[in-house]
Amino acid sequence: MSVPTGTLTVEVVYEALDRVKDPCMVAAGHDLSILDLGLVYDVEVQKDGRIRVDITLTELGCIFTHRVFGEVYDAVEALPEAKEVEVVPRWSPVWTPERLNQKARRALEGSRNAMFQTIKRRDLENTQSQSAG
């Protein structure tokens, strides 16, 4: 992303963070960013180029913590006027699905419906095979 000098703003940082994808969502076939999932709690930008990003994850013991945090650092440090980046984990308030934006809600609702249909179909198939056996 090309950002003209003198334009390091909270909005520019959010644009960079929107390119950080959640690895679990990518593995599940969803193009959802950490913003879509509501993982970013706050962004502060100082005039001297210092940036602070407060984020959480969907689970405290997420095995991708280092990867997500690393990608946040990479995305924000790539901004031309970023001088120092601090990524702060916040576990309170605890993340809940209410933080999802509409894009994420639609994507995950479709997955939930597909999962329930698969379970229903398998239950029906198991019932039929038990009845035949």
MDAnalysis code that builds the backbone (N, CA, C; Angstrom):
import MDAnalysis as mda
import numpy as np

u = mda.Universe.empty(399, n_residues=133, atom_resindex=np.repeat(np.arange(133), 3), trajectory=True)
u.add_TopologyAttr("name", ["N", "CA", "C"] * 133)
u.add_TopologyAttr("resid", np.arange(1, 134))
u.add_TopologyAttr("resname", ["MET", "SER", "VAL", "PRO", "THR", "GLY", "THR", "LEU", "THR", "VAL", "GLU", "VAL", "VAL", "TYR", "GLU", "ALA", "LEU", "ASP", "ARG", "VAL", "LYS", "ASP", "PRO", "CYS", "MET", "VAL", "ALA", "ALA", "GLY", "HIS", "ASP", "LEU", "SER", "ILE", "LEU", "ASP", "LEU", "GLY", "LEU", "VAL", "TYR", "ASP", "VAL", "GLU", "VAL", "GLN", "LYS", "ASP", "GLY", "ARG", "ILE", "ARG", "VAL", "ASP", "ILE", "THR", "LEU", "THR", "GLU", "LEU", "GLY", "CYS", "ILE", "PHE", "THR", "HIS", "ARG", "VAL", "PHE", "GLY", "GLU", "VAL", "TYR", "ASP", "ALA", "VAL", "GLU", "ALA", "LEU", "PRO", "GLU", "ALA", "LYS", "GLU", "VAL", "GLU", "VAL", "VAL", "PRO", "ARG", "TRP", "SER", "PRO", "VAL", "TRP", "THR", "PRO", "GLU", "ARG", "LEU", "ASN", "GLN", "LYS", "ALA", "ARG", "ARG", "ALA", "LEU", "GLU", "GLY", "SER", "ARG", "ASN", "ALA", "MET", "PHE", "GLN", "THR", "ILE", "LYS", "ARG", "ARG", "ASP", "LEU", "GLU", "ASN", "THR", "GLN", "SER", "GLN", "SER", "ALA", "GLY"])
u.atoms.positions = np.array([
    [0.839, -1.165, 0.000],
    [0.000, 0.000, 0.000],
    [0.886, 1.230, 0.000],
    [0.601, 2.164, -0.850],
    [1.369, 3.401, -0.923],
    [0.637, 4.481, -0.139],
    [1.300, 5.014, 0.876],
    [0.701, 6.050, 1.714],
    [1.568, 7.296, 1.625],
    [0.999, 8.419, 1.199],
    [1.783, 9.644, 1.129],
    [2.317, 10.045, 2.497],
    [3.464, 10.718, 2.512],
    [4.063, 11.184, 3.758],
    [3.091, 12.099, 4.499],
    [3.063, 11.959, 5.841],
    [2.208, 12.805, 6.659],
    [0.787, 12.305, 6.798],
    [0.547, 11.054, 6.410],
    [-0.825, 10.555, 6.454],
    [-0.979, 9.308, 7.315],
    [-0.118, 9.148, 8.301],
    [-0.253, 8.006, 9.197],
    [-1.394, 8.299, 10.174],
    [-2.512, 7.629, 9.953],
    [-3.704, 7.847, 10.761],
    [-4.221, 6.506, 11.272],
    [-5.141, 6.568, 12.195],
    [-5.792, 5.365, 12.701],
    [-6.459, 4.614, 11.546],
    [-7.086, 5.349, 10.639],
    [-7.768, 4.718, 9.504],
    [-6.793, 3.952, 8.621],
    [-5.610, 4.521, 8.384],
    [-4.586, 3.858, 7.563],
    [-4.120, 2.573, 8.248],
    [-3.970, 2.618, 9.560],
    [-3.568, 1.421, 10.300],
    [-4.665, 0.352, 10.192],
    [-5.921, 0.755, 10.325],
    [-7.023, -0.209, 10.180],
    [-7.038, -0.828, 8.785],
    [-6.736, -0.042, 7.763],
    [-6.665, -0.593, 6.402],
    [-5.585, -1.672, 6.321],
    [-4.452, -1.425, 6.948],
    [-3.367, -2.417, 6.962],
    [-3.800, -3.664, 7.731],
    [-4.464, -3.478, 8.853],
    [-4.904, -4.615, 9.662],
    [-5.978, -5.448, 8.960],
    [-6.730, -4.816, 8.073],
    [-7.768, -5.551, 7.347],
    [-7.167, -6.582, 6.392],
    [-5.885, -6.460, 6.107],
    [-5.210, -7.439, 5.241],
    [-4.632, -8.611, 6.036],
    [-4.712, -8.559, 7.360],
    [-4.235, -9.658, 8.201],
    [-5.363, -10.665, 8.338],
    [-5.169, -11.822, 7.762],
    [-6.212, -12.856, 7.760],
    [-6.064, -13.777, 8.965],
    [-7.185, -14.232, 9.463],
    [-7.168, -15.195, 10.559],
    [-6.830, -16.559, 9.974],
    [-5.764, -17.217, 10.443],
    [-5.338, -18.485, 9.845],
    [-6.383, -19.599, 9.934],
    [-7.162, -19.631, 10.994],
    [-8.196, -20.670, 11.109],
    [-9.298, -20.447, 10.082],
    [-9.631, -19.192, 9.857],
    [-10.673, -18.891, 8.868],
    [-10.177, -19.211, 7.457],
    [-8.920, -18.911, 7.184],
    [-8.338, -19.224, 5.871],
    [-8.349, -20.738, 5.653],
    [-7.979, -21.495, 6.689],
    [-7.972, -22.959, 6.592],
    [-9.375, -23.504, 6.333],
    [-10.391, -22.788, 6.840],
    [-11.775, -23.220, 6.647],
    [-12.356, -22.695, 5.336],
    [-11.530, -21.977, 4.564],
    [-11.982, -21.489, 3.270],
    [-12.654, -20.126, 3.304],
    [-12.451, -19.375, 4.390],
    [-13.068, -18.055, 4.522],
    [-12.013, -16.965, 4.430],
    [-12.299, -15.938, 3.651],
    [-11.405, -14.797, 3.502],
    [-11.793, -13.746, 4.542],
    [-11.497, -14.038, 5.815],
    [-11.891, -13.132, 6.896],
    [-10.656, -12.597, 7.606],
    [-10.662, -11.288, 7.814],
    [-9.542, -10.640, 8.480],
    [-9.778, -10.578, 9.984],
    [-8.739, -10.133, 10.682],
    [-8.888, -9.962, 12.125],
    [-9.887, -8.846, 12.437],
    [-10.079, -7.919, 11.499],
    [-11.111, -6.894, 11.694],
    [-12.499, -7.489, 11.527],
    [-12.672, -8.351, 10.523],
    [-13.968, -9.004, 10.307],
    [-14.407, -9.763, 11.552],
    [-13.436, -10.369, 12.233],
    [-13.738, -11.176, 13.413],
    [-13.843, -10.339, 14.693],
    [-13.548, -9.059, 14.589],
    [-13.640, -8.196, 15.760],
    [-12.520, -8.411, 16.762],
    [-11.344, -8.784, 16.268],
    [-10.223, -9.071, 17.161],
    [-9.435, -7.827, 17.564],
    [-9.608, -6.736, 16.839],
    [-8.884, -5.502, 17.162],
    [-9.745, -4.664, 18.100],
    [-9.226, -4.412, 19.292],
    [-9.954, -3.622, 20.286],
    [-9.670, -2.137, 20.181],
    [-8.434, -1.790, 19.808],
    [-8.101, -0.369, 19.764],
    [-6.836, -0.147, 18.955],
    [-6.741, 1.022, 18.335],
    [-5.534, 1.454, 17.622],
    [-5.249, 2.887, 18.037],
    [-3.998, 3.130, 18.415],
    [-3.551, 4.489, 18.746],
    [-2.368, 4.827, 17.850],
    [-2.388, 6.009, 17.279],
    [-1.292, 6.481, 16.426],
    [-0.790, 7.805, 16.994],
    [0.505, 7.851, 17.282],
    [1.135, 9.073, 17.782],
    [1.775, 9.831, 16.617],
    [1.914, 11.130, 16.757],
    [2.501, 11.960, 15.696],
    [3.931, 11.562, 15.371],
    [4.648, 10.977, 16.354],
    [6.042, 10.599, 16.129],
    [6.188, 9.226, 15.458],
    [5.056, 8.629, 15.040],
    [5.120, 7.355, 14.323],
    [4.981, 6.121, 15.200],
    [4.759, 6.326, 16.488],
    [4.521, 5.176, 17.368],
    [3.063, 4.738, 17.232],
    [2.892, 3.429, 17.138],
    [1.557, 2.856, 16.944],
    [1.345, 1.745, 17.957],
    [0.177, 1.753, 18.545],
    [-0.204, 0.691, 19.484],
    [-1.474, 0.048, 18.960],
    [-1.471, -1.290, 18.920],
    [-2.636, -2.052, 18.486],
    [-2.997, -3.018, 19.606],
    [-4.199, -2.881, 20.124],
    [-4.706, -3.798, 21.146],
    [-5.563, -4.837, 20.451],
    [-5.169, -6.113, 20.593],
    [-5.943, -7.170, 19.937],
    [-6.193, -8.321, 20.907],
    [-7.148, -9.127, 20.527],
    [-7.444, -10.351, 21.242],
    [-7.515, -11.470, 20.225],
    [-7.745, -12.653, 20.703],
    [-7.977, -13.798, 19.820],
    [-9.259, -14.470, 20.286],
    [-9.786, -15.353, 19.474],
    [-11.062, -15.970, 19.836],
    [-10.927, -16.921, 21.011],
    [-9.708, -17.419, 21.254],
    [-9.467, -18.312, 22.385],
    [-8.146, -17.929, 23.039],
    [-8.102, -18.014, 24.344],
    [-6.898, -17.670, 25.090],
    [-5.707, -18.547, 24.692],
    [-5.923, -19.824, 24.461],
    [-4.834, -20.737, 24.128],
    [-4.637, -20.957, 22.639],
    [-5.040, -20.008, 21.813],
    [-4.941, -20.151, 20.356],
    [-3.508, -20.496, 19.945],
    [-3.369, -21.571, 19.174],
    [-2.028, -21.995, 18.750],
    [-1.429, -21.075, 17.688],
    [-2.239, -20.174, 17.131],
    [-1.754, -19.259, 16.104],
    [-1.451, -17.860, 16.647],
    [-1.381, -17.715, 17.963],
    [-1.139, -16.401, 18.570],
    [0.085, -15.724, 17.968],
    [1.204, -16.421, 17.931],
    [2.436, -15.807, 17.426],
    [2.324, -15.443, 15.953],
    [1.648, -16.276, 15.201],
    [1.487, -15.994, 13.772],
    [0.638, -14.745, 13.549],
    [-0.499, -14.662, 14.248],
    [-1.380, -13.498, 14.092],
    [-0.653, -12.235, 14.548],
    [-0.028, -12.281, 15.723],
    [0.679, -11.105, 16.221],
    [1.798, -10.714, 15.261],
    [2.528, -11.689, 14.743],
    [3.603, -11.412, 13.794],
    [3.096, -10.744, 12.531],
    [1.962, -11.209, 12.037],
    [1.393, -10.603, 10.824],
    [0.882, -9.193, 11.092],
    [0.405, -8.938, 12.311],
    [-0.004, -7.581, 12.675],
    [1.230, -6.670, 12.672],
    [2.302, -7.127, 13.318],
    [3.547, -6.343, 13.290],
    [3.984, -6.070, 11.849],
    [4.020, -7.112, 11.021],
    [4.462, -6.943, 9.631],
    [3.605, -5.927, 8.886],
    [2.294, -6.023, 9.025],
    [1.388, -5.134, 8.288],
    [1.550, -3.682, 8.718],
    [1.669, -3.457, 10.022],
    [1.741, -2.088, 10.524],
    [3.147, -1.509, 10.336],
    [4.171, -2.325, 10.560],
    [5.542, -1.837, 10.362],
    [5.820, -1.484, 8.909],
    [5.061, -2.044, 7.981],
    [5.249, -1.754, 6.555],
    [4.738, -0.366, 6.174],
    [3.959, 0.255, 7.040],
    [3.474, 1.607, 6.738],
    [4.653, 2.575, 6.770],
    [4.769, 3.428, 5.763],
    [5.951, 4.274, 5.602],
    [6.343, 5.119, 6.815],
    [5.407, 5.613, 7.558],
    [5.748, 6.495, 8.674],
    [5.755, 5.799, 10.029],
    [5.548, 4.486, 10.028],
    [5.571, 3.745, 11.292],
    [6.999, 3.666, 11.811],
    [7.204, 4.130, 13.024],
    [8.541, 4.111, 13.629],
    [8.673, 3.025, 14.679],
    [7.615, 2.825, 15.444],
    [7.631, 1.827, 16.514],
    [6.226, 1.264, 16.634],
    [6.134, -0.068, 16.653],
    [4.833, -0.727, 16.732],
    [4.789, -1.572, 17.996],
    [3.708, -1.417, 18.728],
    [3.475, -2.229, 19.923],
    [2.138, -2.951, 19.742],
    [2.187, -4.264, 19.831],
    [0.964, -5.068, 19.748],
    [0.702, -5.601, 21.150],
    [-0.443, -5.252, 21.690],
    [-0.773, -5.575, 23.071],
    [-1.934, -6.571, 23.106],
    [-1.711, -7.743, 23.695],
    [-2.825, -8.687, 23.826],
    [-3.797, -8.215, 24.906],
    [-5.080, -8.273, 24.592],
    [-6.120, -7.929, 25.566],
    [-7.063, -9.105, 25.696],
    [-7.191, -9.599, 26.868],
    [-8.068, -10.756, 27.098],
    [-9.339, -10.356, 27.814],
    [-9.466, -9.069, 28.087],
    [-10.680, -8.577, 28.728],
    [-11.102, -7.306, 28.006],
    [-12.330, -7.205, 27.585],
    [-13.357, -8.233, 27.725],
    [-13.062, -9.432, 26.828],
    [-13.551, -10.566, 27.227],
    [-13.369, -11.794, 26.468],
    [-14.072, -11.655, 25.115],
    [-13.419, -12.156, 24.071],
    [-14.026, -12.116, 22.735],
    [-15.277, -12.982, 22.710],
    [-16.325, -12.481, 22.049],
    [-17.554, -13.245, 21.828],
    [-17.980, -13.048, 20.378],
    [-18.820, -13.928, 19.856],
    [-19.269, -13.798, 18.464],
    [-19.997, -12.492, 18.159],
    [-20.449, -11.780, 19.165],
    [-21.102, -10.496, 18.930],
    [-20.152, -9.485, 18.285],
    [-18.848, -9.741, 18.366],
    [-17.857, -8.829, 17.782],
    [-17.692, -9.029, 16.269],
    [-18.269, -10.083, 15.715],
    [-18.174, -10.343, 14.275],
    [-18.866, -9.236, 13.490],
    [-18.268, -8.840, 12.354],
    [-18.980, -7.903, 11.490],
    [-19.937, -8.699, 10.580],
    [-20.708, -7.983, 9.781],
    [-21.724, -8.647, 8.941],
    [-21.111, -9.631, 7.951],
    [-19.974, -9.277, 7.369],
    [-19.300, -10.179, 6.423],
    [-18.977, -11.505, 7.106],
    [-18.418, -11.450, 8.300],
    [-18.057, -12.667, 9.033],
    [-19.301, -13.439, 9.452],
    [-20.325, -12.728, 9.890],
    [-21.569, -13.407, 10.293],
    [-22.156, -14.207, 9.135],
    [-22.207, -13.578, 7.954],
    [-22.761, -14.276, 6.772],
    [-21.909, -15.493, 6.415],
    [-20.601, -15.322, 6.398],
    [-19.707, -16.423, 6.024],
    [-19.815, -17.583, 7.001],
    [-19.827, -17.273, 8.279],
    [-19.845, -18.333, 9.285],
    [-21.229, -18.954, 9.434],
    [-22.276, -18.191, 9.184],
    [-23.626, -18.755, 9.233],
    [-23.780, -19.800, 8.131],
    [-23.241, -19.509, 6.944],
    [-23.288, -20.480, 5.857],
    [-22.541, -21.753, 6.223],
    [-21.402, -21.602, 6.885],
    [-20.634, -22.775, 7.316],
    [-21.399, -23.565, 8.362],
    [-22.038, -22.868, 9.286],
    [-22.800, -23.538, 10.341],
    [-23.959, -24.331, 9.729],
    [-24.650, -23.717, 8.767],
    [-25.760, -24.423, 8.116],
    [-25.262, -25.652, 7.370],
    [-24.148, -25.524, 6.665],
    [-23.581, -26.666, 5.936],
    [-23.173, -27.771, 6.913],
    [-22.590, -27.396, 8.051],
    [-22.190, -28.380, 9.047],
    [-23.411, -29.131, 9.583],
    [-24.480, -28.406, 9.894],
    [-25.684, -29.053, 10.422],
    [-26.323, -29.968, 9.383],
    [-26.293, -29.559, 8.117],
    [-26.833, -30.409, 7.056],
    [-26.024, -31.701, 6.929],
    [-24.713, -31.592, 7.034],
    [-23.847, -32.773, 6.968],
    [-24.129, -33.714, 8.134],
    [-24.241, -33.170, 9.327],
    [-24.533, -33.992, 10.510],
    [-25.891, -34.672, 10.347],
    [-26.869, -33.926, 9.903],
    [-28.217, -34.475, 9.709],
    [-28.195, -35.606, 8.688],
    [-27.476, -35.403, 7.574],
    [-27.387, -36.420, 6.527],
    [-26.688, -37.679, 7.056],
    [-25.594, -37.496, 7.803],
    [-24.870, -38.648, 8.356],
    [-25.726, -39.405, 9.357],
    [-26.470, -38.686, 10.189],
    [-27.363, -39.346, 11.138],
    [-28.414, -40.172, 10.399],
    [-28.966, -39.607, 9.340],
    [-29.969, -40.318, 8.553],
    [-29.359, -41.561, 7.902],
    [-28.142, -41.401, 7.339],
    [-27.468, -42.547, 6.719],
    [-27.166, -43.634, 7.744],
    [-26.716, -43.234, 8.938],
    [-26.435, -44.222, 10.002],
    [-27.704, -44.934, 10.440],
    [-28.782, -44.200, 10.569],
    [-30.060, -44.792, 10.954],
    [-30.526, -45.790, 9.911],
    [-30.404, -45.423, 8.643],
    [-30.823, -46.313, 7.554],
    [-29.959, -47.557, 7.495],
    [-28.643, -47.413, 7.707],
    [-27.772, -48.584, 7.649],
    [-28.004, -49.501, 8.844],
    [-28.320, -48.942, 9.987],
    [-28.629, -49.773, 11.171],
    [-29.946, -50.509, 10.985],
    [-30.909, -49.854, 10.324],
    [-32.207, -50.484, 10.076],
    [-32.074, -51.618, 9.067],
    [-31.173, -51.458, 8.105],
    [-30.982, -52.474, 7.069],
    [-30.169, -53.650, 7.595],
    [-29.352, -53.411, 8.621],
    [-28.429, -54.420, 9.145],
    [-29.028, -55.271, 10.159],
])
